[in-house]
Amino acid sequence: MSPSSLWRDSSERQVTCIACGETLSREDAREYDKYGDRWDRDGKEFEYLCKPCHRECCTQNRDGLEETLMAADAGRTDRKTFLRRFCSRAADDIERN
């Protein structure tokens, strides 16, 4: 397989936006690396954002974000439960600081 066909196969793949749930072509998505190091690609599977959700992302410090998401059961519980847990943990973090 030539390098150009490898790229084409990847760009035709369908991915899901982790923010809104939209399914779109990989070509129309932006990579999201939950560890904040998208340049180190060894052994990683990236998640994706659609362009509108990517534009809404802030560039605030993400220290502790992954731990808060995991503690709130991101991706493992329904949206309402996740949001309640996440907001509660975020409020606790604000009070501690």
N, CA, C and O atoms as a GROMACS GRO file, in nm:
protein
  388
    1MET      N    1   0.085  -0.118   0.000
    1MET     CA    2   0.000   0.000   0.000
    1MET      C    3   0.090   0.124   0.000
    1MET      O    4   0.185   0.132   0.078
    2SER      N    5   0.061   0.219  -0.085
    2SER     CA    6   0.142   0.340  -0.093
    2SER      C    7   0.104   0.437   0.019
    2SER      O    8  -0.006   0.428   0.074
    3PRO      N    9   0.193   0.530   0.053
    3PRO     CA   10   0.160   0.628   0.157
    3PRO      C   11   0.034   0.707   0.126
    3PRO      O   12  -0.043   0.739   0.216
    4SER      N   13   0.013   0.740  -0.001
    4SER     CA   14  -0.107   0.817  -0.035
    4SER      C   15  -0.234   0.737  -0.013
    4SER      O   16  -0.336   0.793   0.025
    5SER      N   17  -0.229   0.606  -0.037
    5SER     CA   18  -0.350   0.525  -0.014
    5SER      C   19  -0.373   0.504   0.135
    5SER      O   20  -0.488   0.491   0.178
    6LEU      N   21  -0.265   0.500   0.215
    6LEU     CA   22  -0.283   0.491   0.360
    6LEU      C   23  -0.354   0.614   0.412
    6LEU      O   24  -0.445   0.603   0.494
    7TRP      N   25  -0.313   0.731   0.366
    7TRP     CA   26  -0.376   0.857   0.408
    7TRP      C   27  -0.521   0.859   0.366
    7TRP      O   28  -0.608   0.897   0.445
    8ARG      N   29  -0.550   0.819   0.243
    8ARG     CA   30  -0.686   0.823   0.192
    8ARG      C   31  -0.776   0.730   0.274
    8ARG      O   32  -0.888   0.766   0.308
    9ASP      N   33  -0.726   0.610   0.305
    9ASP     CA   34  -0.806   0.518   0.384
    9ASP      C   35  -0.840   0.577   0.520
    9ASP      O   36  -0.953   0.564   0.568
   10SER      N   37  -0.743   0.642   0.583
   10SER     CA   38  -0.764   0.703   0.713
   10SER      C   39  -0.864   0.818   0.706
   10SER      O   40  -0.949   0.832   0.794
   11SER      N   41  -0.854   0.900   0.601
   11SER     CA   42  -0.940   1.017   0.592
   11SER      C   43  -1.085   0.980   0.559
   11SER      O   44  -1.176   1.059   0.584
   12GLU      N   45  -1.106   0.862   0.502
   12GLU     CA   46  -1.242   0.819   0.469
   12GLU      C   47  -1.311   0.749   0.586
   12GLU      O   48  -1.430   0.718   0.578
   13ARG      N   49  -1.240   0.725   0.690
   13ARG     CA   50  -1.292   0.659   0.810
   13ARG      C   51  -1.392   0.750   0.881
   13ARG      O   52  -1.379   0.872   0.876
   14GLN      N   53  -1.490   0.692   0.947
   14GLN     CA   54  -1.589   0.766   1.024
   14GLN      C   55  -1.546   0.769   1.172
   14GLN      O   56  -1.500   0.668   1.226
   15VAL      N   57  -1.563   0.885   1.234
   15VAL     CA   58  -1.531   0.901   1.376
   15VAL      C   59  -1.650   0.969   1.443
   15VAL      O   60  -1.739   1.021   1.376
   16THR      N   61  -1.650   0.969   1.577
   16THR     CA   62  -1.757   1.032   1.654
   16THR      C   63  -1.700   1.144   1.739
   16THR      O   64  -1.600   1.125   1.808
   17CYS      N   65  -1.764   1.259   1.733
   17CYS     CA   66  -1.723   1.373   1.816
   17CYS      C   67  -1.752   1.340   1.962
   17CYS      O   68  -1.864   1.303   1.997
   18ILE      N   69  -1.651   1.354   2.047
   18ILE     CA   70  -1.668   1.322   2.188
   18ILE      C   71  -1.749   1.427   2.262
   18ILE      O   72  -1.794   1.402   2.374
   19ALA      N   73  -1.770   1.544   2.202
   19ALA     CA   74  -1.846   1.650   2.267
   19ALA      C   75  -1.995   1.643   2.235
   19ALA      O   76  -2.078   1.654   2.325
   20CYS      N   77  -2.030   1.625   2.107
   20CYS     CA   78  -2.171   1.630   2.069
   20CYS      C   79  -2.226   1.497   2.018
   20CYS      O   80  -2.347   1.482   2.003
   21GLY      N   81  -2.139   1.401   1.991
   21GLY     CA   82  -2.184   1.269   1.946
   21GLY      C   83  -2.206   1.258   1.796
   21GLY      O   84  -2.249   1.152   1.749
   22GLU      N   85  -2.178   1.363   1.720
   22GLU     CA   86  -2.198   1.359   1.575
   22GLU      C   87  -2.098   1.263   1.512
   22GLU      O   88  -1.980   1.261   1.548
   23THR      N   89  -2.145   1.183   1.416
   23THR     CA   90  -2.058   1.097   1.339
   23THR      C   91  -2.020   1.173   1.212
   23THR      O   92  -2.106   1.226   1.142
   24LEU      N   93  -1.891   1.177   1.184
   24LEU     CA   94  -1.843   1.251   1.068
   24LEU      C   95  -1.719   1.183   1.013
   24LEU      O   96  -1.661   1.095   1.077
   25SER      N   97  -1.677   1.224   0.894
   25SER     CA   98  -1.557   1.165   0.836
   25SER      C   99  -1.436   1.212   0.913
   25SER      O  100  -1.435   1.324   0.966
   26ARG      N  101  -1.335   1.130   0.920
   26ARG     CA  102  -1.211   1.164   0.990
   26ARG      C  103  -1.153   1.293   0.933
   26ARG      O  104  -1.097   1.375   1.006
   27GLU      N  105  -1.167   1.309   0.804
   27GLU     CA  106  -1.114   1.428   0.735
   27GLU      C  107  -1.177   1.557   0.788
   27GLU      O  108  -1.112   1.662   0.787
   28ASP      N  109  -1.301   1.551   0.834
   28ASP     CA  110  -1.373   1.669   0.883
   28ASP      C  111  -1.363   1.686   1.036
   28ASP      O  112  -1.432   1.770   1.094
   29ALA      N  113  -1.279   1.606   1.099
   29ALA     CA  114  -1.268   1.610   1.245
   29ALA      C  115  -1.131   1.662   1.288
   29ALA      O  116  -1.038   1.670   1.208
   30ARG      N  117  -1.121   1.696   1.415
   30ARG     CA  118  -0.996   1.739   1.476
   30ARG      C  119  -0.959   1.638   1.584
   30ARG      O  120  -1.044   1.594   1.661
   31GLU      N  121  -0.831   1.603   1.590
   31GLU     CA  122  -0.784   1.509   1.691
   31GLU      C  123  -0.788   1.572   1.829
   31GLU      O  124  -0.761   1.692   1.845
   32TYR      N  125  -0.823   1.492   1.928
   32TYR     CA  126  -0.818   1.535   2.067
   32TYR      C  127  -0.736   1.431   2.142
   32TYR      O  128  -0.767   1.312   2.138
   33ASP      N  129  -0.634   1.476   2.210
   33ASP     CA  130  -0.550   1.388   2.290
   33ASP      C  131  -0.574   1.423   2.437
   33ASP      O  132  -0.532   1.529   2.482
   34LYS      N  133  -0.639   1.335   2.509
   34LYS     CA  134  -0.675   1.365   2.647
   34LYS      C  135  -0.554   1.387   2.737
   34LYS      O  136  -0.568   1.438   2.848
   35TYR      N  137  -0.435   1.349   2.691
   35TYR     CA  138  -0.315   1.372   2.770
   35TYR      C  139  -0.245   1.502   2.731
   35TYR      O  140  -0.145   1.539   2.792
   36GLY      N  141  -0.298   1.572   2.631
   36GLY     CA  142  -0.246   1.703   2.594
   36GLY      C  143  -0.116   1.700   2.517
   36GLY      O  144  -0.048   1.803   2.506
   37ASP      N  145  -0.080   1.585   2.462
   37ASP     CA  146   0.046   1.574   2.387
   37ASP      C  147   0.017   1.505   2.254
   37ASP      O  148   0.053   1.389   2.235
   38ARG      N  149  -0.046   1.576   2.164
   38ARG     CA  150  -0.088   1.515   2.038
   38ARG      C  151   0.028   1.485   1.945
   38ARG      O  152   0.008   1.417   1.844
   39TRP      N  153   0.148   1.533   1.975
   39TRP     CA  154   0.262   1.511   1.885
   39TRP      C  155   0.329   1.377   1.912
   39TRP      O  156   0.392   1.321   1.823
   40ASP      N  157   0.316   1.324   2.032
   40ASP     CA  158   0.372   1.193   2.064
   40ASP      C  159   0.265   1.090   2.030
   40ASP      O  160   0.172   1.069   2.106
   41ARG      N  161   0.279   1.025   1.916
   41ARG     CA  162   0.174   0.939   1.863
   41ARG      C  163   0.194   0.790   1.894
   41ARG      O  164   0.105   0.711   1.866
   42ASP      N  165   0.306   0.751   1.949
   42ASP     CA  166   0.335   0.610   1.970
   42ASP      C  167   0.232   0.544   2.061
   42ASP      O  168   0.215   0.584   2.176
   43GLY      N  169   0.164   0.444   2.009
   43GLY     CA  170   0.072   0.364   2.087
   43GLY      C  171  -0.056   0.433   2.128
   43GLY      O  172  -0.127   0.383   2.216
   44LYS      N  173  -0.089   0.547   2.068
   44LYS     CA  174  -0.209   0.621   2.109
   44LYS      C  175  -0.325   0.598   2.014
   44LYS      O  176  -0.307   0.577   1.894
   45GLU      N  177  -0.443   0.602   2.071
   45GLU     CA  178  -0.566   0.610   1.992
   45GLU      C  179  -0.628   0.743   2.027
   45GLU      O  180  -0.658   0.770   2.143
   46PHE      N  181  -0.647   0.827   1.926
   46PHE     CA  182  -0.700   0.960   1.949
   46PHE      C  183  -0.852   0.959   1.952
   46PHE      O  184  -0.916   0.873   1.892
   47GLU      N  185  -0.907   1.055   2.022
   47GLU     CA  186  -1.050   1.082   2.017
   47GLU      C  187  -1.065   1.202   1.924
   47GLU      O  188  -0.966   1.264   1.886
   48TYR      N  189  -1.189   1.234   1.886
   48TYR     CA  190  -1.209   1.338   1.785
   48TYR      C  191  -1.318   1.436   1.825
   48TYR      O  192  -1.410   1.404   1.900
   49LEU      N  193  -1.304   1.558   1.773
   49LEU     CA  194  -1.403   1.664   1.788
   49LEU      C  195  -1.443   1.711   1.649
   49LEU      O  196  -1.359   1.719   1.559
   50CYS      N  197  -1.572   1.741   1.631
   50CYS     CA  198  -1.613   1.803   1.505
   50CYS      C  199  -1.560   1.947   1.507
   50CYS      O  200  -1.525   1.998   1.614
   51LYS      N  201  -1.553   2.011   1.392
   51LYS     CA  202  -1.494   2.146   1.386
   51LYS      C  203  -1.569   2.247   1.472
   51LYS      O  204  -1.503   2.327   1.539
   52PRO      N  205  -1.704   2.248   1.476
   52PRO     CA  206  -1.772   2.345   1.563
   52PRO      C  207  -1.739   2.323   1.711
   52PRO      O  208  -1.717   2.421   1.784
   53CYS      N  209  -1.734   2.200   1.758
   53CYS     CA  210  -1.700   2.173   1.898
   53CYS      C  211  -1.554   2.208   1.926
   53CYS      O  212  -1.521   2.260   2.033
   54HIS      N  213  -1.466   2.181   1.830
   54HIS     CA  214  -1.326   2.215   1.846
   54HIS      C  215  -1.308   2.366   1.860
   54HIS      O  216  -1.226   2.411   1.941
   55ARG      N  217  -1.382   2.444   1.784
   55ARG     CA  218  -1.375   2.590   1.793
   55ARG      C  219  -1.419   2.640   1.930
   55ARG      O  220  -1.371   2.743   1.977
   56GLU      N  221  -1.511   2.568   1.994
   56GLU     CA  222  -1.562   2.609   2.125
   56GLU      C  223  -1.469   2.570   2.240
   56GLU      O  224  -1.489   2.614   2.353
   57CYS      N  225  -1.368   2.489   2.212
   57CYS     CA  226  -1.275   2.447   2.316
   57CYS      C  227  -1.196   2.567   2.368
   57CYS      O  228  -1.157   2.655   2.292
   58CYS      N  229  -1.176   2.567   2.495
   58CYS     CA  230  -1.093   2.673   2.552
   58CYS      C  231  -0.951   2.620   2.566
   58CYS      O  232  -0.927   2.500   2.556
   59THR      N  233  -0.861   2.709   2.590
   59THR     CA  234  -0.721   2.670   2.608
   59THR      C  235  -0.680   2.684   2.754
   59THR      O  236  -0.563   2.710   2.784
   60GLN      N  237  -0.775   2.668   2.843
   60GLN     CA  238  -0.746   2.676   2.986
   60GLN      C  239  -0.660   2.558   3.028
   60GLN      O  240  -0.657   2.455   2.961
   61ASN      N  241  -0.592   2.573   3.138
   61ASN     CA  242  -0.511   2.469   3.196
   61ASN      C  243  -0.597   2.344   3.218
   61ASN      O  244  -0.709   2.354   3.270
   62ARG      N  245  -0.546   2.228   3.180
   62ARG     CA  246  -0.623   2.104   3.194
   62ARG      C  247  -0.572   2.015   3.306
   62ARG      O  248  -0.609   1.898   3.314
   63ASP      N  249  -0.488   2.070   3.393
   63ASP     CA  250  -0.437   1.991   3.505
   63ASP      C  251  -0.554   1.936   3.586
   63ASP      O  252  -0.640   2.012   3.632
   64GLY      N  253  -0.556   1.805   3.604
   64GLY     CA  254  -0.660   1.742   3.684
   64GLY      C  255  -0.789   1.712   3.608
   64GLY      O  256  -0.878   1.645   3.661
   65LEU      N  257  -0.801   1.761   3.485
   65LEU     CA  258  -0.925   1.740   3.410
   65LEU      C  259  -0.952   1.592   3.385
   65LEU      O  260  -1.063   1.544   3.407
   66GLU      N  261  -0.851   1.519   3.340
   66GLU     CA  262  -0.871   1.378   3.309
   66GLU      C  263  -0.915   1.301   3.433
   66GLU      O  264  -1.002   1.214   3.424
   67GLU      N  265  -0.857   1.331   3.548
   67GLU     CA  266  -0.895   1.263   3.673
   67GLU      C  267  -1.040   1.296   3.709
   67GLU      O  268  -1.114   1.209   3.755
   68THR      N  269  -1.080   1.422   3.689
   68THR     CA  270  -1.218   1.462   3.718
   68THR      C  271  -1.315   1.392   3.624
   68THR      O  272  -1.421   1.346   3.667
   69LEU      N  273  -1.280   1.383   3.496
   69LEU     CA  274  -1.365   1.313   3.400
   69LEU      C  275  -1.380   1.166   3.436
   69LEU      O  276  -1.490   1.111   3.431
   70MET      N  277  -1.270   1.103   3.473
   70MET     CA  278  -1.275   0.961   3.510
   70MET      C  279  -1.359   0.942   3.636
   70MET      O  280  -1.439   0.848   3.644
   71ALA      N  281  -1.341   1.029   3.734
   71ALA     CA  282  -1.417   1.018   3.860
   71ALA      C  283  -1.567   1.038   3.837
   71ALA      O  284  -1.649   0.983   3.910
   72ALA      N  285  -1.602   1.116   3.735
   72ALA     CA  286  -1.743   1.141   3.704
   72ALA      C  287  -1.799   1.036   3.608
   72ALA      O  288  -1.913   1.047   3.564
   73ASP      N  289  -1.720   0.934   3.577
   73ASP     CA  290  -1.760   0.824   3.488
   73ASP      C  291  -1.789   0.870   3.345
   73ASP      O  292  -1.884   0.823   3.284
   74ALA      N  293  -1.708   0.960   3.292
   74ALA     CA  294  -1.724   1.007   3.154
   74ALA      C  295  -1.722   0.888   3.058
   74ALA      O  296  -1.634   0.803   3.063
   75GLY      N  297  -1.821   0.885   2.971
   75GLY     CA  298  -1.831   0.778   2.872
   75GLY      C  299  -1.886   0.647   2.925
   75GLY      O  300  -1.903   0.552   2.848
   76ARG      N  301  -1.914   0.640   3.054
   76ARG     CA  302  -1.964   0.515   3.114
   76ARG      C  303  -2.099   0.531   3.181
   76ARG      O  304  -2.153   0.434   3.235
   77THR      N  305  -2.154   0.653   3.178
   77THR     CA  306  -2.282   0.677   3.242
   77THR      C  307  -2.364   0.771   3.153
   77THR      O  308  -2.311   0.825   3.056
   78ASP      N  309  -2.489   0.789   3.185
   78ASP     CA  310  -2.573   0.878   3.104
   78ASP      C  311  -2.530   1.023   3.123
   78ASP      O  312  -2.465   1.057   3.221
   79ARG      N  313  -2.568   1.107   3.029
   79ARG     CA  314  -2.524   1.248   3.026
   79ARG      C  315  -2.563   1.324   3.152
   79ARG      O  316  -2.481   1.397   3.209
   80LYS      N  317  -2.687   1.308   3.196
   80LYS     CA  318  -2.736   1.382   3.314
   80LYS      C  319  -2.655   1.346   3.439
   80LYS      O  320  -2.614   1.434   3.514
   81THR      N  321  -2.632   1.218   3.460
   81THR     CA  322  -2.555   1.172   3.576
   81THR      C  323  -2.411   1.222   3.567
   81THR      O  324  -2.355   1.271   3.665
   82PHE      N  325  -2.352   1.208   3.447
   82PHE     CA  326  -2.215   1.256   3.428
   82PHE      C  327  -2.204   1.405   3.460
   82PHE      O  328  -2.115   1.446   3.535
   83LEU      N  329  -2.293   1.486   3.404
   83LEU     CA  330  -2.286   1.631   3.426
   83LEU      C  331  -2.302   1.667   3.573
   83LEU      O  332  -2.234   1.756   3.623
   84ARG      N  333  -2.393   1.599   3.642
   84ARG     CA  334  -2.412   1.625   3.785
   84ARG      C  335  -2.284   1.593   3.862
   84ARG      O  336  -2.240   1.672   3.945
   85ARG      N  337  -2.225   1.478   3.835
   85ARG     CA  338  -2.103   1.438   3.904
   85ARG      C  339  -1.986   1.531   3.870
   85ARG      O  340  -1.910   1.572   3.958
   86PHE      N  341  -1.973   1.564   3.742
   86PHE     CA  342  -1.863   1.649   3.699
   86PHE      C  343  -1.873   1.788   3.763
   86PHE      O  344  -1.774   1.840   3.815
   87CYS      N  345  -1.991   1.846   3.760
   87CYS     CA  346  -2.011   1.979   3.819
   87CYS      C  347  -1.985   1.977   3.969
   87CYS      O  348  -1.926   2.071   4.023
   88SER      N  349  -2.027   1.873   4.036
   88SER     CA  350  -2.004   1.861   4.179
   88SER      C  351  -1.855   1.855   4.210
   88SER      O  352  -1.807   1.924   4.300
   89ARG      N  353  -1.782   1.774   4.134
   89ARG     CA  354  -1.637   1.762   4.156
   89ARG      C  355  -1.565   1.892   4.120
   89ARG      O  356  -1.470   1.931   4.188
   90ALA      N  357  -1.608   1.958   4.013
   90ALA     CA  358  -1.546   2.084   3.974
   90ALA      C  359  -1.570   2.191   4.081
   90ALA      O  360  -1.479   2.268   4.112
   91ALA      N  361  -1.690   2.195   4.137
   91ALA     CA  362  -1.720   2.291   4.244
   91ALA      C  363  -1.635   2.262   4.368
   91ALA      O  364  -1.586   2.355   4.433
   92ASP      N  365  -1.618   2.135   4.400
   92ASP     CA  366  -1.531   2.098   4.514
   92ASP      C  367  -1.389   2.146   4.491
   92ASP      O  368  -1.324   2.196   4.584
   93ASP      N  369  -1.339   2.131   4.368
   93ASP     CA  370  -1.203   2.175   4.336
   93ASP      C  371  -1.189   2.326   4.352
   93ASP      O  372  -1.087   2.373   4.402
   94ILE      N  373  -1.290   2.401   4.311
   94ILE     CA  374  -1.286   2.547   4.322
   94ILE      C  375  -1.284   2.588   4.469
   94ILE      O  376  -1.210   2.679   4.506
   95GLU      N  377  -1.364   2.522   4.551
   95GLU     CA  378  -1.368   2.554   4.694
   95GLU      C  379  -1.234   2.525   4.761
   95GLU      O  380  -1.193   2.599   4.850
   96ARG      N  381  -1.166   2.420   4.720
   96ARG     CA  382  -1.036   2.385   4.778
   96ARG      C  383  -0.928   2.483   4.741
   96ARG      O  384  -0.832   2.501   4.815
   97ASN      N  385  -0.942   2.546   4.626
   97ASN     CA  386  -0.838   2.640   4.579
   97ASN      C  387  -0.881   2.777   4.614
   97ASN      O  388  -0.810   2.873   4.585
   0.00000   0.00000   0.00000
